[in-house]
Amino acid sequence: MAGTPKKNLMLFGGRAYPELTEQVAKHLNVSVTPQSAYDFANGEIFVRFEESVRGCDAFVIQSHCAPINQWLMEQLIMVDALKRASAKRITVIMPFYPYARQDKKHRGREPISARLVADMFKTAGADRLVSVDLHTSQIQGFFDGPVDHLWAMPLLAEHIRGKYAGRDLTVVSPDAGRTKLAEKWADTLGGTPIAFIHKTRDPLRPNEVVANRVVGQVEGRLCVVIDDMIDTGGTITKAVDQLLAEGASDVVIAATHPVLSGPAVERLQNCGAREVVFTDTLPIPAEKRFDAMTVLPIAPLLARVIQEVFEDGSVTSLFDGNA
């Protein structure tokens, strides 16, 4: 008996950030597959899909905001449910990769939790991972399968280029480790100079910078400080203070993931930055928004990537062959 293979795209979303899933669905012109999801009294998570998923090309979106362990577990359970319901291919879309900062051992007896997350998704049944601006590129190698590492830089840089056209720009890396990314930013913005903050840390005191100084040309220039995520905001706001002290005319912060834990919002509001630009890979509630914050939508990029993966196209082509 001969049959014609039929591809069927189905979109699934966790409870962490349903607005992002709906935006992606709108761009794809599909509907989000209905599901029952709830917590038992002891905190265990239950998920059941309300439609048949047999033979489908499944895309599972979850944003890993606080409480991060709950949403990570929920996405793992969704993947397991899809595998056991005979989905043909399961693509996990995590705009913000959980535990990405734990990608190597700094000292003995420490975990490599980013690798553990990748192993869990493989065990659950994921065939492919999609994430935006991983903390380090090496995380791509932790998952035994295809990983699409998307860049938010073109989106952020386009906003900066359009809004600050004609200004003398310097791209600033908040530490020496992100100078390569700063060079890509500089090329995208038309060959601007780059600078970086040379900082020292006490490894026993996380999220705390001991001392820093600016290396590069910043005096009288609009400095664009770039980073992949802002958690408590300590590092980035100290960089802003240092740049203004060194004579920068203005400072703009551009980061992909607005984690915004603890005092981050207050620090960003009061640090003297002209503008703080994020993408909405993570939800930003109304109480964490302020006048100088700009939030750019990531859903169009995710939708284009889903379309390329579904049609067996090229994700790299979306980034001019550089992704």
Backbone bond lengths (Angstrom), bond angles and torsions (degrees), N, CA, C in turn:
res aa  C-N    CA-C-N  psi(-1)  N-CA   C-N-CA  omega(-1)  CA-C   N-CA-C  phi
1 M - - - 1.466 - - 1.524 108.82 -
2 A 1.308 116.98 123.99 1.459 121.86 -179.00 1.522 109.47 -96.45
3 G 1.329 114.98 142.90 1.463 120.17 177.98 1.510 110.57 -137.07
4 T 1.313 116.87 152.92 1.461 121.46 177.95 1.528 109.30 -95.59
5 P 1.356 117.32 120.72 1.468 118.89 179.46 1.526 110.10 -60.28
6 K 1.311 115.48 136.79 1.461 120.92 -179.54 1.522 108.85 -125.42
7 K 1.339 116.54 122.56 1.460 120.45 -179.95 1.521 109.39 -90.11
8 N 1.314 114.78 139.42 1.454 120.47 -176.18 1.525 109.33 -136.24
9 L 1.323 117.56 110.93 1.463 122.21 179.44 1.527 109.16 -84.75
10 M 1.338 116.17 128.35 1.463 121.09 174.87 1.518 109.19 -129.22
11 L 1.328 115.74 134.33 1.466 122.26 -176.40 1.526 109.39 -109.17
12 F 1.341 115.60 133.15 1.459 122.25 -179.27 1.526 109.10 -127.32
13 G 1.308 117.27 144.33 1.461 120.58 -179.40 1.511 112.00 -136.12
14 G 1.334 115.64 139.81 1.457 120.57 175.40 1.518 111.47 -79.07
15 R 1.315 115.54 179.00 1.461 121.23 -175.43 1.518 113.89 -86.72
16 A 1.340 118.25 -5.94 1.468 120.04 -175.51 1.525 112.02 -65.66
17 Y 1.337 117.20 -39.79 1.468 120.98 -171.67 1.520 108.65 -152.04
18 P 1.347 118.11 67.03 1.467 120.37 -175.54 1.524 113.73 -62.65
19 E 1.346 117.19 -24.51 1.472 119.99 179.69 1.525 111.28 -62.62
20 L 1.335 117.39 -38.44 1.469 120.21 179.38 1.527 110.36 -66.06
21 T 1.334 117.05 -42.97 1.463 120.57 178.33 1.529 110.74 -60.26
22 E 1.332 116.78 -41.39 1.462 120.53 179.50 1.518 111.42 -65.17
23 Q 1.324 116.96 -38.87 1.472 120.12 177.97 1.522 111.39 -64.66
24 V 1.340 116.43 -42.89 1.466 120.36 177.41 1.527 110.21 -61.96
25 A 1.341 116.30 -43.77 1.469 120.86 179.50 1.524 110.97 -60.28
26 K 1.321 116.58 -39.16 1.469 120.91 179.69 1.520 111.29 -63.74
27 H 1.340 116.53 -41.75 1.464 120.24 179.16 1.526 111.59 -68.56
28 L 1.333 116.79 -30.66 1.470 121.01 179.41 1.525 112.28 -85.60
29 N 1.332 115.15 -12.44 1.468 121.10 -175.82 1.528 111.09 60.68
30 V 1.331 115.46 42.93 1.465 121.94 173.95 1.525 107.82 -128.29
31 S 1.314 116.98 169.49 1.464 120.32 175.70 1.520 109.37 -105.92
32 V 1.335 115.87 150.81 1.463 120.86 176.99 1.526 107.99 -74.47
33 T 1.323 116.92 130.34 1.465 121.21 -179.15 1.525 109.88 -63.19
34 P 1.326 118.05 126.26 1.471 119.88 -179.34 1.520 111.69 -67.16
35 Q 1.331 115.56 147.33 1.458 120.71 -178.85 1.523 109.83 -149.86
36 S 1.319 115.57 157.50 1.460 122.16 170.14 1.515 106.92 -101.89
37 A 1.326 116.32 125.24 1.466 120.27 178.13 1.522 108.31 -142.18
38 Y 1.318 115.82 128.13 1.461 119.13 179.11 1.522 109.43 -157.21
39 D 1.332 115.21 168.00 1.460 121.79 179.56 1.526 109.59 -105.61
40 F 1.329 116.02 137.12 1.453 120.39 170.57 1.533 109.43 -72.42
41 A 1.303 116.40 168.55 1.463 121.02 -176.90 1.525 112.52 -58.93
42 N 1.340 116.87 -30.47 1.469 119.67 -179.18 1.520 113.10 -90.65
43 G 1.341 117.51 6.35 1.461 121.11 177.04 1.509 115.20 98.57
44 E 1.339 118.95 -7.86 1.463 120.62 177.07 1.527 110.24 -65.12
45 I 1.330 115.65 146.93 1.465 122.01 -175.25 1.521 109.88 -105.10
46 F 1.313 116.24 138.34 1.459 122.52 176.61 1.525 109.00 -122.78
47 V 1.341 116.75 134.98 1.471 122.12 177.63 1.518 108.79 -135.70
48 R 1.323 116.70 134.36 1.465 121.59 172.35 1.518 108.75 -143.57
49 F 1.335 117.09 131.89 1.461 121.52 179.43 1.526 109.67 -86.07
50 E 1.329 115.66 141.43 1.458 121.99 -172.58 1.528 113.17 -88.50
51 E 1.342 117.66 -4.22 1.462 121.65 179.41 1.524 109.37 -128.97
52 S 1.320 116.37 158.17 1.460 120.85 175.39 1.523 110.33 -65.00
53 V 1.331 116.12 136.28 1.466 120.94 178.73 1.529 111.04 -117.41
54 R 1.320 117.41 8.99 1.463 121.08 -176.58 1.520 111.09 -58.18
55 G 1.341 116.14 126.64 1.453 122.11 175.70 1.513 115.51 75.40
56 C 1.333 118.00 7.74 1.477 119.24 -175.83 1.522 111.62 -85.95
57 D 1.325 115.60 162.66 1.456 123.78 170.29 1.527 105.58 -95.52
58 A 1.332 116.83 101.54 1.467 121.98 -169.81 1.523 111.46 -95.94
59 F 1.336 116.05 133.84 1.466 122.61 176.29 1.528 107.52 -121.46
60 V 1.327 115.87 119.25 1.467 121.92 -172.46 1.528 109.34 -113.21
61 I 1.330 116.96 111.95 1.471 122.45 -176.85 1.531 109.31 -100.91
62 Q 1.330 114.90 133.38 1.466 120.37 171.48 1.521 108.63 -150.52
63 S 1.332 116.88 133.02 1.462 121.48 174.00 1.523 108.08 -97.73
64 H 1.317 115.83 130.07 1.459 119.78 -173.47 1.525 111.04 -97.21
65 C 1.328 113.64 75.94 1.452 121.55 174.71 1.532 108.08 -96.73
66 A 1.328 117.01 -178.27 1.469 120.01 177.59 1.533 109.94 -71.20
67 P 1.346 118.25 139.98 1.477 128.86 -4.46 1.521 110.71 -78.84
68 I 1.313 116.47 112.04 1.459 122.12 -167.00 1.525 112.59 -63.10
69 N 1.331 117.74 -35.48 1.468 119.52 -177.39 1.528 111.61 -68.30
70 Q 1.325 116.81 -34.54 1.466 119.80 178.05 1.522 111.05 -64.78
71 W 1.330 116.81 -45.23 1.465 119.75 -176.53 1.523 111.42 -73.63
72 L 1.320 117.62 -31.73 1.467 120.68 174.33 1.524 110.04 -64.03
73 M 1.318 116.41 -45.75 1.467 120.38 179.67 1.523 110.79 -64.31
74 E 1.331 117.08 -39.85 1.464 119.57 -179.90 1.524 111.06 -62.03
75 Q 1.334 117.50 -42.33 1.461 119.52 -179.97 1.524 111.00 -67.05
76 L 1.312 117.79 -38.04 1.467 120.64 175.74 1.529 111.06 -60.69
77 I 1.325 116.55 -42.31 1.467 121.08 179.98 1.529 110.25 -66.66
78 M 1.344 117.40 -38.12 1.468 120.53 177.27 1.526 110.73 -61.93
79 V 1.338 116.44 -42.43 1.466 120.61 179.43 1.522 110.30 -64.57
80 D 1.329 116.50 -43.05 1.463 120.24 178.61 1.530 111.21 -61.48
81 A 1.337 116.39 -41.45 1.466 120.26 179.34 1.524 110.91 -63.18
82 L 1.336 117.10 -40.07 1.466 121.34 179.41 1.533 111.04 -66.13
83 K 1.342 116.16 -42.48 1.465 119.70 179.54 1.529 110.14 -61.29
84 R 1.329 116.82 -44.11 1.463 120.89 -177.46 1.528 111.98 -73.80
85 A 1.335 116.66 -15.60 1.470 120.33 176.76 1.525 111.56 -97.94
86 S 1.340 117.24 11.48 1.479 123.69 172.49 1.522 114.20 72.04
87 A 1.337 117.79 33.87 1.465 119.28 169.33 1.530 108.40 -62.09
88 K 1.331 116.98 141.92 1.467 120.72 -174.52 1.527 111.32 -74.75
89 R 1.330 116.62 -43.74 1.467 121.10 178.95 1.519 108.12 -143.61
90 I 1.340 116.96 137.69 1.465 121.71 -177.63 1.521 108.70 -120.65
91 T 1.323 115.88 118.12 1.465 122.54 177.53 1.526 108.68 -109.63
92 V 1.324 115.94 121.01 1.465 121.90 179.32 1.523 108.79 -91.82
93 I 1.329 116.08 123.86 1.464 121.00 178.45 1.517 108.17 -110.99
94 M 1.315 115.07 109.96 1.468 121.79 178.15 1.530 107.83 -123.04
95 P 1.339 117.36 93.46 1.468 119.35 -177.77 1.527 112.53 -52.67
96 F 1.335 116.13 -38.12 1.467 121.54 175.52 1.523 107.86 -115.30
97 Y 1.329 116.62 115.91 1.472 121.54 -176.45 1.524 109.28 -76.07
98 P 1.351 118.20 120.70 1.466 119.71 -178.19 1.522 112.28 -71.62
99 Y 1.309 116.18 144.23 1.465 124.54 178.66 1.532 112.61 65.00
100 A 1.333 117.51 22.51 1.470 120.44 -175.99 1.521 112.57 -64.81
101 R 1.327 117.94 -25.92 1.468 119.59 -179.19 1.524 112.11 -72.51
102 Q 1.332 117.22 -18.70 1.463 120.63 178.93 1.533 108.61 -96.30
103 D 1.329 115.25 64.70 1.464 121.66 -174.39 1.520 112.95 -102.91
104 K 1.318 117.41 -1.61 1.466 121.13 177.99 1.526 108.77 -161.57
105 K 1.315 115.05 165.87 1.461 120.59 178.09 1.516 109.58 -91.42
106 H 1.326 116.42 119.96 1.466 119.92 174.73 1.526 111.05 -83.10
107 R 1.339 115.34 -34.75 1.458 121.84 178.78 1.527 108.64 -138.33
108 G 1.327 116.61 172.58 1.458 120.07 179.32 1.522 112.46 -65.38
109 R 1.345 115.40 155.49 1.461 123.85 174.35 1.530 112.60 65.93
110 E 1.328 117.47 27.29 1.467 122.22 175.56 1.529 109.68 -107.92
111 P 1.339 116.96 151.76 1.474 120.03 178.40 1.530 111.43 -84.82
112 I 1.321 116.23 164.14 1.463 121.90 167.15 1.530 104.94 -113.57
113 S 1.317 115.36 80.17 1.463 121.66 -169.07 1.524 112.87 -68.27
114 A 1.333 117.19 -28.67 1.468 119.55 178.23 1.528 110.56 -62.76
115 R 1.326 117.07 -36.34 1.466 121.41 176.34 1.532 110.29 -68.64
116 L 1.323 116.70 -39.13 1.458 120.94 178.68 1.529 111.27 -60.72
117 V 1.333 116.77 -41.47 1.468 120.93 178.29 1.529 110.40 -60.69
118 A 1.341 116.84 -45.07 1.463 120.71 179.39 1.537 110.43 -62.32
119 D 1.342 116.94 -42.04 1.470 120.81 179.37 1.530 111.07 -62.75
120 M 1.323 116.60 -39.45 1.468 120.08 -179.20 1.524 110.95 -64.46
121 F 1.323 116.97 -41.62 1.461 119.26 179.70 1.525 111.22 -67.75
122 K 1.329 117.34 -36.52 1.473 120.10 176.60 1.522 110.21 -64.13
123 T 1.321 116.50 -44.08 1.463 120.94 179.54 1.525 111.10 -64.20
124 A 1.343 116.26 -38.26 1.468 120.37 -179.60 1.524 111.86 -65.88
125 G 1.355 116.50 -27.52 1.461 119.12 177.70 1.508 115.40 126.51
126 A 1.345 118.14 9.78 1.464 120.45 179.84 1.528 110.68 -70.52
127 D 1.336 115.98 137.24 1.464 121.45 176.34 1.523 112.62 -96.78
128 R 1.347 116.57 -22.92 1.455 120.08 -172.92 1.523 108.83 -153.57
129 L 1.333 116.74 145.99 1.459 121.99 175.12 1.525 110.04 -117.52
130 V 1.325 115.61 142.68 1.466 122.22 173.55 1.520 107.60 -128.64
131 S 1.343 117.38 127.82 1.459 120.58 178.57 1.524 109.72 -144.90
132 V 1.322 115.22 161.66 1.470 121.09 -177.63 1.523 108.77 -112.65
133 D 1.324 116.36 129.56 1.469 122.96 175.01 1.519 112.68 44.69
134 L 1.324 115.56 70.15 1.461 121.06 174.33 1.527 110.34 -59.27
135 H 1.318 116.51 149.01 1.465 120.45 -178.63 1.523 110.77 -58.95
136 T 1.329 116.45 -39.36 1.463 121.68 171.13 1.524 108.20 -140.73
137 S 1.322 116.64 145.53 1.466 121.07 -175.46 1.528 112.57 -65.96
138 Q 1.332 116.96 -23.38 1.464 119.46 -176.69 1.531 112.05 -63.10
139 I 1.336 117.86 -19.65 1.471 120.66 -179.95 1.529 110.42 -60.61
140 Q 1.345 117.48 -25.61 1.465 120.17 177.22 1.528 111.23 -55.96
141 G 1.321 116.97 -32.41 1.458 121.28 -177.67 1.513 114.15 -81.43
142 F 1.328 117.28 -6.68 1.463 119.90 -179.06 1.527 112.07 -76.86
143 F 1.341 117.10 -24.86 1.461 121.20 -177.20 1.520 109.39 -97.42
144 D 1.326 116.21 131.36 1.466 121.07 -178.67 1.530 109.14 -85.35
145 G 1.319 115.76 76.67 1.460 122.35 -178.34 1.521 108.76 164.15
146 P 1.332 117.53 -178.90 1.466 120.07 -178.81 1.527 111.79 -66.17
147 V 1.325 115.83 138.24 1.464 122.61 174.79 1.534 107.88 -128.85
148 D 1.316 116.51 122.70 1.462 121.16 176.03 1.517 108.38 -98.61
149 H 1.333 115.24 110.98 1.466 121.54 -178.51 1.533 107.70 -98.24
150 L 1.319 115.96 105.82 1.462 121.26 -175.57 1.526 110.86 -90.27
151 W 1.319 115.27 150.75 1.459 121.37 177.65 1.526 110.30 -107.40
152 A 1.324 115.47 133.86 1.465 120.22 171.33 1.531 110.79 -91.98
153 M 1.344 117.12 -7.93 1.463 120.87 -175.85 1.530 113.53 -54.80
154 P 1.358 120.01 -45.50 1.470 118.17 -179.94 1.526 112.62 -58.98
155 L 1.322 116.99 -37.53 1.460 121.76 179.41 1.533 111.44 -67.22
156 L 1.334 116.03 -47.69 1.459 120.98 -179.77 1.524 111.26 -67.48
157 A 1.337 116.08 -43.72 1.462 120.05 -177.49 1.528 111.79 -65.67
158 E 1.330 116.66 -36.31 1.466 120.13 177.80 1.526 110.83 -61.73
159 H 1.327 116.28 -39.64 1.474 120.26 177.47 1.531 110.48 -64.15
160 I 1.335 116.67 -46.16 1.471 120.84 -179.44 1.523 110.72 -62.94
161 R 1.337 116.47 -45.26 1.462 120.99 -177.86 1.524 111.21 -62.80
162 G 1.345 115.86 -40.59 1.456 119.01 -178.75 1.511 113.06 -71.56
163 K 1.330 117.31 -38.66 1.465 120.62 -173.94 1.518 112.87 -82.11
164 Y 1.338 116.85 -30.05 1.469 119.50 -174.76 1.525 111.57 -117.88
165 A 1.318 116.28 33.34 1.472 120.73 177.23 1.526 109.69 -59.67
166 G 1.318 115.37 136.15 1.461 120.07 178.30 1.514 114.26 91.39
167 R 1.333 118.11 -12.52 1.463 120.48 178.05 1.523 109.99 -85.03
168 D 1.328 116.71 152.02 1.461 121.80 174.24 1.530 108.25 -80.41
169 L 1.330 115.72 110.04 1.461 120.78 -174.01 1.525 111.76 -101.89
170 T 1.316 115.70 147.42 1.459 122.74 166.46 1.523 107.22 -130.76
171 V 1.331 117.36 128.58 1.459 121.75 177.07 1.524 107.87 -87.90
172 V 1.329 116.20 127.63 1.459 121.16 -174.44 1.526 110.05 -117.40
173 S 1.328 115.62 125.43 1.468 120.89 171.96 1.521 108.28 -88.14
174 P 1.349 118.23 134.98 1.466 119.50 -178.85 1.525 113.65 -70.96
175 D 1.343 117.00 -11.49 1.466 120.54 174.99 1.521 108.56 -154.21
176 A 1.323 115.72 169.78 1.466 120.09 -176.49 1.518 112.04 -66.14
177 G 1.327 118.17 -24.31 1.456 121.84 -176.10 1.513 114.75 -71.57
178 R 1.329 117.98 -14.85 1.467 120.32 -177.76 1.531 112.51 -109.68
179 T 1.316 117.25 20.10 1.461 119.97 -179.17 1.535 112.03 -67.33
180 K 1.328 117.51 -32.29 1.479 118.98 177.60 1.517 110.75 -64.28
181 L 1.341 116.24 -41.62 1.463 119.92 176.31 1.525 110.25 -64.22
182 A 1.338 116.63 -38.65 1.468 120.15 177.93 1.529 110.88 -61.69
183 E 1.342 116.87 -37.03 1.464 120.63 177.98 1.532 110.91 -64.21
184 K 1.350 116.93 -40.24 1.469 119.99 177.35 1.522 110.97 -64.98
185 W 1.334 115.56 -41.12 1.467 119.86 175.56 1.528 110.38 -59.28
186 A 1.336 116.20 -46.08 1.465 121.01 -177.95 1.530 110.90 -60.31
187 D 1.338 116.78 -41.71 1.469 120.30 177.97 1.526 110.55 -64.14
188 T 1.328 116.13 -42.46 1.466 120.47 -178.99 1.524 111.28 -63.80
189 L 1.334 116.09 -34.76 1.467 120.48 -178.70 1.528 112.68 -87.66
190 G 1.326 116.45 7.14 1.465 119.18 174.11 1.507 115.44 98.09
191 G 1.332 117.45 27.66 1.464 120.25 175.17 1.515 114.31 83.67
192 T 1.304 118.61 38.50 1.464 121.75 178.44 1.529 109.92 -75.73
193 P 1.337 117.50 159.04 1.467 119.69 175.18 1.532 110.77 -67.10
194 I 1.324 116.24 160.60 1.459 120.17 174.87 1.525 109.20 -123.01
195 A 1.327 114.82 156.69 1.457 121.91 174.59 1.523 106.90 -142.56
196 F 1.325 115.92 167.11 1.455 118.19 174.16 1.521 109.47 -146.92
197 I 1.330 114.18 158.17 1.455 121.02 177.93 1.525 107.98 -94.94
198 H 1.317 115.81 117.90 1.464 119.71 175.60 1.518 107.23 -86.01
199 K 1.337 115.89 116.58 1.465 118.50 -174.52 1.517 110.38 -129.09
200 T 1.310 113.70 155.41 1.462 120.40 174.93 1.525 108.34 -119.06
201 R 1.324 115.18 145.19 1.470 120.80 -179.14 1.527 109.57 -128.17
202 D 1.313 114.93 154.24 1.454 121.29 166.78 1.530 106.85 -94.62
203 P 1.351 119.32 114.66 1.468 120.77 -175.89 1.528 113.64 -60.11
204 L 1.340 116.88 -18.05 1.460 120.00 179.18 1.529 112.55 -86.17
205 R 1.355 116.34 -4.85 1.473 119.63 -178.68 1.523 109.03 -126.38
206 P 1.345 117.86 85.61 1.466 121.00 -177.80 1.525 112.04 -63.92
207 N 1.352 115.66 155.22 1.468 123.11 178.12 1.521 113.10 62.74
208 E 1.344 117.41 19.49 1.458 118.98 -177.83 1.525 110.02 -134.14
209 V 1.340 116.24 121.24 1.448 122.10 177.93 1.523 109.25 -92.32
210 V 1.329 116.91 133.95 1.461 120.30 -177.97 1.523 111.10 -84.50
211 A 1.328 117.84 -48.23 1.466 121.18 -179.41 1.519 109.34 -154.64
212 N 1.353 116.60 153.50 1.455 118.92 177.43 1.524 111.02 -152.70
213 R 1.350 115.22 159.95 1.464 121.62 174.50 1.517 108.58 -148.04
214 V 1.326 116.45 156.78 1.459 121.82 -175.58 1.518 109.93 -92.54
215 V 1.329 116.87 132.01 1.458 122.33 173.95 1.527 107.26 -116.30
216 G 1.332 117.83 112.97 1.460 121.33 -179.49 1.524 112.09 133.23
217 Q 1.321 115.14 177.40 1.468 122.85 -174.50 1.534 110.07 -91.63
218 V 1.344 116.08 109.30 1.469 119.95 -178.71 1.525 113.70 -128.93
219 E 1.302 118.52 -15.97 1.471 120.51 -173.93 1.530 111.24 -63.75
220 G 1.335 115.96 127.70 1.461 121.75 177.89 1.514 114.49 73.29
221 R 1.330 118.06 11.55 1.460 121.29 -175.80 1.538 110.81 -116.69
222 L 1.327 115.44 156.67 1.458 121.24 172.61 1.529 107.64 -82.16
223 C 1.321 116.96 114.29 1.462 121.64 -176.42 1.526 110.29 -95.65
224 V 1.322 116.78 128.71 1.462 123.17 177.15 1.524 107.31 -105.36
225 V 1.322 116.50 106.42 1.464 121.40 -179.87 1.525 108.38 -88.78
226 I 1.319 116.93 123.56 1.468 121.62 -174.50 1.526 110.40 -112.04
227 D 1.321 116.33 148.08 1.459 121.03 174.26 1.520 108.45 -160.84
228 D 1.352 116.70 163.93 1.456 119.03 179.22 1.521 111.42 -82.79
229 M 1.344 117.25 -33.73 1.461 119.67 -179.53 1.521 109.90 -148.17
230 I 1.321 116.12 154.58 1.457 121.67 170.56 1.519 106.59 -123.33
231 D 1.328 115.59 115.52 1.460 121.22 -177.73 1.526 109.14 -96.85
232 T 1.336 117.79 -85.48 1.464 119.33 178.44 1.522 112.21 -88.37
233 G 1.340 116.62 -13.28 1.466 120.80 176.72 1.514 114.93 84.07
234 G 1.317 118.32 1.13 1.458 120.39 -176.84 1.518 113.45 -63.94
235 T 1.327 116.40 -48.01 1.469 120.63 -177.54 1.522 111.36 -63.93
236 I 1.317 116.57 -47.59 1.462 120.33 -172.45 1.525 111.56 -70.85
237 T 1.332 117.88 -36.75 1.465 119.66 -179.10 1.527 111.28 -73.38
238 K 1.334 116.71 -32.00 1.471 119.01 174.23 1.531 110.05 -66.44
239 A 1.334 115.98 -36.15 1.468 119.51 176.45 1.529 110.97 -63.37
240 V 1.339 116.86 -41.13 1.469 120.62 177.99 1.524 110.07 -61.51
241 D 1.325 117.12 -46.57 1.473 120.88 178.38 1.523 110.73 -56.47
242 Q 1.333 115.87 -44.15 1.458 120.37 -177.38 1.530 110.96 -66.07
243 L 1.320 117.02 -41.49 1.465 120.39 -179.49 1.524 111.64 -65.41
244 L 1.331 116.69 -42.91 1.468 119.66 178.29 1.526 110.38 -64.98
245 A 1.322 117.13 -36.92 1.464 120.98 178.11 1.527 111.47 -66.65
246 E 1.340 116.10 -28.44 1.471 120.65 179.97 1.525 112.05 -86.95
247 G 1.347 117.67 3.04 1.462 119.99 173.29 1.512 115.80 101.66
248 A 1.325 119.14 11.78 1.464 120.34 176.32 1.525 109.53 -62.47
249 S 1.337 116.61 138.80 1.470 119.57 -178.12 1.523 111.47 -73.65
250 D 1.329 117.11 -34.40 1.464 123.29 179.24 1.519 107.77 -156.67
251 V 1.329 115.51 158.88 1.468 120.50 176.87 1.523 108.70 -132.36
252 V 1.336 115.22 132.13 1.463 122.10 173.50 1.524 107.33 -119.05
253 I 1.333 116.22 134.56 1.465 121.72 177.28 1.521 108.46 -101.70
254 A 1.328 116.91 130.75 1.466 121.68 177.36 1.522 108.43 -129.10
255 A 1.329 116.76 117.67 1.466 121.07 -179.02 1.519 109.39 -141.14
256 T 1.325 115.86 153.78 1.464 120.65 -176.04 1.516 112.57 -81.92
257 H 1.342 116.76 -49.88 1.462 120.73 -168.98 1.535 111.58 -108.78
258 P 1.328 118.65 113.03 1.471 121.30 179.42 1.537 111.24 -87.02
259 V 1.333 116.44 78.25 1.464 119.78 178.76 1.537 110.03 -66.16
260 L 1.336 116.13 -48.81 1.473 124.25 169.66 1.534 112.60 53.17
261 S 1.336 114.73 61.20 1.460 120.23 177.90 1.532 110.45 -89.75
262 G 1.324 115.51 153.44 1.467 122.06 172.20 1.516 113.73 52.21
263 P 1.354 116.69 -122.13 1.470 120.47 -174.26 1.527 114.39 -84.33
264 A 1.325 118.66 13.14 1.468 121.13 -172.03 1.525 112.77 -57.49
265 V 1.332 117.32 -46.93 1.471 119.84 -175.50 1.519 110.85 -63.29
266 E 1.326 116.81 -45.12 1.475 120.22 179.26 1.527 110.65 -61.88
267 R 1.325 116.19 -41.13 1.469 119.78 179.42 1.531 111.19 -63.92
268 L 1.329 117.10 -44.12 1.465 120.45 -178.88 1.531 111.43 -66.18
269 Q 1.330 116.20 -38.51 1.460 120.17 179.35 1.519 112.07 -63.24
270 N 1.335 116.15 -35.45 1.470 120.77 -170.98 1.516 114.12 -104.65
271 C 1.335 117.75 7.41 1.470 119.00 -173.44 1.528 113.15 -84.15
272 G 1.335 117.53 -11.71 1.466 119.80 179.08 1.514 114.09 94.89
273 A 1.340 118.39 3.96 1.466 120.83 178.06 1.528 109.75 -70.75
274 R 1.324 115.95 141.24 1.470 120.97 179.34 1.532 111.09 -69.69
275 E 1.335 116.92 -37.98 1.461 121.57 -178.35 1.519 108.97 -152.69
276 V 1.332 116.04 146.06 1.462 122.56 174.56 1.524 106.78 -121.49
277 V 1.338 116.83 117.42 1.464 122.16 -174.54 1.525 109.56 -111.58
278 F 1.328 115.96 127.11 1.461 122.66 176.32 1.523 109.22 -125.65
279 T 1.339 115.73 165.81 1.465 120.76 160.40 1.532 106.94 -101.09
280 D 1.317 116.87 166.87 1.465 119.34 -177.92 1.530 111.95 -98.93
281 T 1.348 116.08 46.77 1.464 119.50 173.76 1.524 110.83 -65.12
282 L 1.323 116.68 -26.11 1.452 123.35 176.11 1.528 108.24 -123.80
283 P 1.323 118.48 148.37 1.460 119.72 -179.54 1.525 111.48 -68.72
284 I 1.331 116.46 140.64 1.467 121.48 175.50 1.523 107.09 -119.15
285 P 1.335 117.91 103.24 1.465 119.59 -178.85 1.522 111.61 -64.97
286 A 1.323 116.39 160.51 1.472 121.78 -175.19 1.521 111.84 -56.36
287 E 1.334 117.48 -36.52 1.468 119.44 -176.60 1.525 112.78 -71.60
288 K 1.340 117.79 -12.42 1.465 120.63 178.35 1.534 112.11 -101.46
289 R 1.309 117.20 3.33 1.468 120.37 179.01 1.526 110.33 -95.91
290 F 1.330 116.41 150.40 1.464 120.81 177.37 1.524 109.03 -145.67
291 D 1.318 116.81 171.07 1.468 122.01 -168.70 1.525 113.22 -59.18
292 A 1.335 117.33 -37.99 1.468 120.14 -175.91 1.520 113.23 -83.77
293 M 1.341 117.82 3.26 1.466 121.03 -178.31 1.522 110.39 -92.72
294 T 1.327 116.03 133.52 1.462 122.85 173.69 1.523 108.05 -119.89
295 V 1.331 116.71 131.25 1.464 121.54 -178.70 1.526 108.93 -118.49
296 L 1.338 116.26 120.14 1.463 122.14 -177.97 1.533 109.83 -99.90
297 P 1.322 118.46 139.41 1.471 120.57 -175.53 1.530 112.50 -75.89
298 I 1.336 115.97 132.68 1.466 121.80 178.15 1.521 111.37 -95.43
299 A 1.345 117.52 -13.68 1.469 121.45 -174.99 1.536 113.53 -57.01
300 P 1.354 120.21 -41.74 1.474 118.44 179.45 1.532 112.81 -58.90
301 L 1.337 117.20 -38.82 1.465 120.44 178.48 1.524 110.89 -66.81
302 L 1.328 117.46 -45.18 1.468 120.61 179.24 1.522 111.15 -61.38
303 A 1.336 116.40 -40.66 1.464 120.36 179.96 1.531 111.29 -64.12
304 R 1.342 116.80 -40.94 1.470 120.03 179.49 1.521 110.76 -65.56
305 V 1.326 116.89 -37.88 1.464 120.73 179.42 1.528 110.26 -67.78
306 I 1.330 116.98 -43.19 1.467 120.49 177.74 1.524 109.98 -59.07
307 Q 1.328 116.85 -41.85 1.466 120.50 179.95 1.521 111.01 -63.64
308 E 1.334 116.73 -42.69 1.467 120.34 179.60 1.532 111.37 -65.15
309 V 1.336 116.87 -42.60 1.466 120.32 179.92 1.530 110.07 -64.93
310 F 1.325 116.62 -43.63 1.462 121.47 -178.81 1.527 111.57 -62.48
311 E 1.342 116.21 -39.01 1.459 120.99 -177.75 1.526 112.59 -91.12
312 D 1.341 117.04 9.23 1.472 122.33 -177.80 1.526 110.89 56.25
313 G 1.337 114.93 40.34 1.462 120.85 177.93 1.521 111.06 -92.79
314 S 1.315 115.97 -159.65 1.466 121.91 -175.89 1.522 110.48 -110.80
315 V 1.331 115.56 116.54 1.462 120.08 174.45 1.523 109.82 -72.25
316 T 1.329 116.56 -36.03 1.461 120.81 -179.43 1.522 112.01 -58.87
317 S 1.332 116.64 -32.51 1.468 119.63 -178.46 1.522 112.87 -63.44
318 L 1.350 117.06 -21.21 1.458 120.35 178.57 1.529 111.57 -71.62
319 F 1.334 116.80 -15.85 1.475 120.98 -178.32 1.526 109.72 -119.53
320 D 1.314 116.90 33.99 1.476 122.83 178.78 1.526 111.98 55.70
321 G 1.328 116.04 34.66 1.468 120.43 175.89 1.497 115.13 77.57
322 N 1.363 117.57 9.54 1.474 120.08 -174.98 1.515 114.51 -105.40
323 A 1.328 118.35 -4.48 1.466 119.62 -176.42 1.524 110.84 -74.72
